[in-house]
Amino acid sequence: EGLIQTFFFYSLACAVVMLTGNPFMSLVIYAVLNFLAAGVHMLYSSLAELFVYGNQVGSYGYMNGETVKVLTPVYNFLRNICNNNPAVYRILQDDTRVINYKEMLQLVGSTAYYILPAILFVVAALMLYRARKLESAGDMVAFNWGRPVFRVVFVFCTSLLFALAVYELCFGTTISSYAYGRIFRIILVLVGVGTVLFYLLSNMILDRTFFIWRKTSYWRMALFAVLMMLGLVGVRDGQIGTKIPARNNITEVDVRIQFGDEDYFYQKAFLSLKDAKGIDEIYKQNKAILKYGRNLNNNSDDETRDTIEITYHFKGGKRKCIYPVESGEAVVNKLEKYLENRDDMCEMIYGEKYKEHIQRKMYVEERYTDPIEIDEEGNEEEPWGSGVLHCWSWDKSNKKQQEIRDALYEAVCKDIEAGRCDTLHMKSVNCFYVGVVNQDNDTEQVVQITEKCSETLKVLEKLGHVNYYEGQWEMSSGVVGGEGIDK
C-alpha cells in the first residue's frame, strides 16, 4: 500500500506543478486538492445547518459519506491503515515467521482503485509539460483555461467561509438559533457580498496586481453572485443537497420523537411504519415541517420542546436519516394525532411479534414533576424539573418474575390498544414509565402511564407500587396525573 500512496501523491504533485508557474501556488493547490472534498462538505454542512429547517444534513462528522472519504485520499489511506492493519508476520511455535500475504493483499486491494487516477495524473502531467510555454514561468496559473477553474473554486469556497465566519462573529450570539428565516436572509446577503469581494480578489491573485478594475468582467461577477444566492435558495427549499428522498424509493419509515432542550433530549417514542398509507402520511408531514420553518423568525420555549427524527429505508437496504430539528408543537401534534388514530400502535411500538411476549426485561420508574409556581408579581416561574423516586425491574432470573412481566406487559398493551396511553406526548405530570427491553436485541421502548391507564395501574397496585383511594391513584410522590411531591 505504501507504493500505491507514493505513486498516487507523486503523480498528483507532478500534475499540479505543471498547472502553475509559481512554486508557492503549486504548494497551495496541492494541499487544497487533497482536502477539497472534505473542506467543501464541511463548509456546506456548517452553513446549511444554520438555516435549513426540518431536513438538515445532520452529519455527525464532516468525513461521513463514502464519496467524501474517497475524494480525500490523505484521510482515506490513513483510515485504511488504522482500521485494517494486519500483522505482517505470523510467528509459529518454533519462532518461524510466515508472511501474511493474504491479509496484506486484501489491504492493498482496498485502495488499489487509486492507481487509475494516479496513471491519469501522470498522463496529464506529460501532456501539460509538452503544451506549457516558457513564458508562463512565474504565472499563478500556467494555462488560460485554468484561470476560470481557479476562479470558480476559489470564489465558491471563500464566499461560503466568509459568510460563515462573519455570521458567527457578528450575529451568532445575538440572533436566536431557531430564527431560521432571519438567519437565511443574513446568510444570503453575506454570500452575495462575499462572492463580489472574492471574485475581485481572485482576479488580483491571477494578474498579480491590485489594478484589475478595467479587466474585470462585471456581468460575469454579477452572474456568479446570483447563481451562488440561487444555490442557497435551492438548499433551503430542498432542491439541492437536503431534499427529501423520492417517495417511490421508500420502503419503510422510522419516526423518533424526542423531548428536551438544547442540552438534553430523552426519547419519547420510536415507531416503525411499513404500510403505504403510513409512509405517505410521514412523507407529507416531513414536507410540512420543512415548509413550516422556512420563514420562522422567532422562537419561544413552546415551539422547540419537541423534535423529530425521521429515517427513510430504501430498496436494497440503504437508508437516509433526517436528524432532529426543533419543530413547533402544532406540527408535532399533527403527526401525533395521526399516529394515535391508528389501530396498530402496539405493533409500531413493540414490533410485529409483540403478541409473542417479546420482553426479556421490564422496568418501572416512579417519576414526579414539580408544579409551576407563581411569584409575587403574578409571573410564572420555571419548575425545578422532574426526577425518578423509585425504580423496579424484572428479568428472566426466576419464574415469578416471568409472571410479573407477562401480566404487566399484557396490561400495558391493553391500555395502548384502548387509547388510554399517551404513547407519544410525555405529559409533564407525576406518572410511571414502563420500559420493555426486547428479547432479540437491547432496544427498549418506554410508555408513560398516567391516571387513565387503568389496566396497568391495577397490576402496579397488586405489586404494591400504587393505591386507589377516593377516586385517585396515589403513588409515594403524590397523585398520579398531578404535580409535585406531597410533603
C-alpha positions, 0 to 999 in steps of 0.5 A: 500500500505504501507504493500505491500512496507514493505513486498516487501523491507523486503523480498528483504533485507532478500534475499540479506543478505543471498547472502553475508557474509559481512554486508557492501556488503549486504548494497551495493547490496541492494541499487544497486538492487533497482536502477539497472534498472534505473542506467543501462538505464541511463548509456546506454542512456548517452553513446549511445547518444554520438555516435549513429547517426540518431536513438538515444534513445532520452529519455527525462528522464532516468525513461521513459519506463514502464519496467524501472519504474517497475524494480525500485520499490523505484521510482515506489511506490513513483510515485504511491503515488504522482500521485494517492493519494486519500483522505482517508476520505470523510467528509459529511455535518454533519462532518461524515467521510466515508472511501474511500475504493474504491479509496484506493483499486484501489491504492493498486491494482496498485502495488499489482503485487509486492507481487509475487516477494516479496513471491519469495524473501522470498522463496529464502531467506529460501532456501539460509539460509538452503544451506549457510555454516558457513564458508562463514561468512565474504565472499563478496559473500556467494555462488560460483555461485554468484561470476560470477553474481557479476562479470558480473554486476559489470564489465558491469556497471563500464566499461560503467561509466568509459568510460563515465566519462573519455570521458567527462573529457578528450575529451568532450570539445575538440572533436566536438559533431557531430564527431560521428565516432571519438567519437565511436572509443574513446568510444570503446577503453575506454570500452575495457580498462575499462572492463580489469581494472574492471574485475581485480578489481572485482576479488580483491573485491571477494578474498579480496586481491590485489594478484589475478594475478595467479587466474585470468582467462585471456581468460575469461577477454579477452572474456568479453572485446570483447563481451562488444566492440561487444555490442557497435558495435551492438548499433551503427549499430542498432542491439541492443537497437536503431534499427529501428522498423520492417517495417511490424509493421508500420502503419503510419509515422510522419516526423518533420523537424526542423531548428536551432542550438544547442540552438534553433530549430523552426519547419519547417514542420510536415507531416503525411504519411499513404500510403505504398509507403510513409512509405517505402520511410521514412523507407529507408531514416531513414536507410540512415541517420543512415548509413550516420553518422556512420563514420562522423568525422567532422562537419561544420555549413552546415551539422547540420542546419537541423534535423529530427524527425521521429515517427513510429505508430504501430498496436494497437496504440503504437508508437516509436519516433526517436528524432532529430539528426543533419543530413547533408543537402544532406540527408535532401534534399533527403527526401525533394525532395521526399516529394515535388514530391508528389501530396498530400502535402496539405493533409500531411500538413493540414490533410485529411479534409483540403478541409473542411476549417479546420482553426479556426485561421490564422496568418501572420508574416512579417519576414526579414533576414539580408544579409551576409556581407563581411569584409575587408579581403574578409571573410564572416561574420555571419548575425545578424539573422532574426526577425518578423516586423509585425504580423496579425491574424484572428479568428472566432470573426466576419464574415469578418474575416471568409472571410479573412481566407477562401480566404487566406487559399484557396490561400495558398493551391493553391500555395502548390498544384502548387509547388510554396511553399517551404513547407519544406526548410525555405529559409533564405530570407525576406518572410511571414509565414502563420500559420493555427491553426486547428479547432479540436485541437491547432496544427498549421502548418506554410508555408513560402511564398516567391516571387513565391507564387503568389496566396497568395501574391495577397490576402496579397496585397488586405489586404494591407500587400504587393505591386507589383511594377516593377516586385517585391513584396515589403513588409515594410522590403524590397523585398520579396525573398531578404535580409535585411531591406531597410533603 
